[in-house]
Amino acid sequence: MANALVSIQIIPKTKNGENVIPYVDEAISVIQEAGVKYEVHPLETTMEGDLEHLLKIIADMNTKMIEIGSRNVISQVKILYQPTGIEMNDLTEKYRP
């Protein structure tokens, strides 16, 4: 069972003020390639897994933004660490139809 939920909003600074959506798409692809459970929401993406692994994914996302042309990156992160185990569904199940 996962011991952490991590939400990330990545805000890349583009070279010429281009649309950031293609950059965000690339950041989400880093999460997809990592193979963790995740949910994309309008303002952030939440991942579920081992805290150290999730933090590595965030580092990889930031690196990817620079590799594809971003000058710098702001990453807003929320972490719920629960060593006994936690899943996204534990917090959202009652709100699902």
Secondary structure per residue as TSV (DSSP state, phi and psi in degrees):
chain	resnum	aa	ss	phi	psi
A	1	M	-	360.0	146.6
A	2	A	-	-65.0	148.0
A	3	N	-	-109.6	4.8
A	4	A	E	-154.3	148.9
A	5	L	E	-117.4	131.6
A	6	V	E	-130.6	124.5
A	7	S	E	-104.8	136.6
A	8	I	E	-130.5	131.8
A	9	Q	E	-117.5	117.1
A	10	I	E	-105.0	130.5
A	11	I	E	-125.4	94.1
A	12	P	E	-80.8	143.1
A	13	K	E	-93.0	110.2
A	14	T	-	-81.8	156.9
A	15	K	T	-60.6	-46.8
A	16	N	T	-121.4	28.0
A	17	G	-	71.8	24.9
A	18	E	-	-64.6	165.0
A	19	N	-	-57.7	133.6
A	20	V	S	-85.5	-11.0
A	21	I	H	-56.3	-44.8
A	22	P	H	-60.1	-32.5
A	23	Y	H	-68.5	-45.1
A	24	V	H	-61.5	-40.1
A	25	D	H	-57.9	-41.2
A	26	E	H	-66.6	-38.4
A	27	A	H	-63.1	-42.3
A	28	I	H	-66.2	-33.3
A	29	S	H	-64.0	-31.1
A	30	V	H	-62.9	-41.7
A	31	I	H	-64.1	-45.6
A	32	Q	H	-58.5	-44.8
A	33	E	H	-66.0	-25.3
A	34	A	H	-75.1	-19.3
A	35	G	T	78.3	17.6
A	36	V	-	-91.1	159.8
A	37	K	E	-70.9	136.8
A	38	Y	E	-152.8	160.4
A	39	E	E	-135.5	130.9
A	40	V	E	-91.6	129.8
A	41	H	-	-121.1	168.7
A	42	P	S	-58.1	-34.1
A	43	L	S	-116.2	-4.7
A	44	E	-	-165.0	166.0
A	45	T	E	-120.2	134.3
A	46	T	E	-107.7	133.3
A	47	M	E	-115.1	155.2
A	48	E	E	-127.5	130.5
A	49	G	E	166.4	-158.5
A	50	D	-	-77.7	131.1
A	51	L	H	-53.6	-47.8
A	52	E	H	-61.0	-40.0
A	53	H	H	-65.4	-42.6
A	54	L	H	-65.0	-38.6
A	55	L	H	-65.9	-34.6
A	56	K	H	-65.4	-39.2
A	57	I	H	-61.8	-42.0
A	58	I	H	-61.2	-43.3
A	59	A	H	-60.5	-42.6
A	60	D	H	-64.1	-37.3
A	61	M	H	-62.3	-44.4
A	62	N	H	-63.8	-42.6
A	63	T	H	-60.1	-43.7
A	64	K	H	-59.7	-40.6
A	65	M	H	-60.5	-41.5
A	66	I	H	-68.5	-41.6
A	67	E	H	-60.3	-33.1
A	68	I	T	-95.0	7.7
A	69	G	T	117.5	0.2
A	70	S	-	-72.3	142.1
A	71	R	S	-76.7	-36.9
A	72	N	E	-158.8	173.3
A	73	V	E	-142.6	134.4
A	74	I	E	-103.5	129.5
A	75	S	E	-119.9	115.0
A	76	Q	E	-96.8	121.8
A	77	V	E	-125.6	137.4
A	78	K	E	-120.7	136.2
A	79	I	E	-128.5	130.1
A	80	L	E	-114.3	111.6
A	81	Y	E	-107.8	123.3
A	82	Q	-	-140.6	95.4
A	83	P	T	-55.0	-26.1
A	84	T	T	-78.0	-7.9
A	85	G	-	113.7	142.5
A	86	I	-	-156.1	143.9
A	87	E	-	-132.8	153.5
A	88	M	H	-54.7	-41.9
A	89	N	H	-60.1	-29.8
A	90	D	H	-58.2	-32.5
A	91	L	H	-96.9	-19.0
A	92	T	H	-118.6	-9.9
A	93	E	G	-53.5	-41.6
A	94	K	G	-67.4	-15.0
A	95	Y	G	-95.9	-5.3
A	96	R	-	-86.5	139.8
A	97	P	-	-68.0	360.0
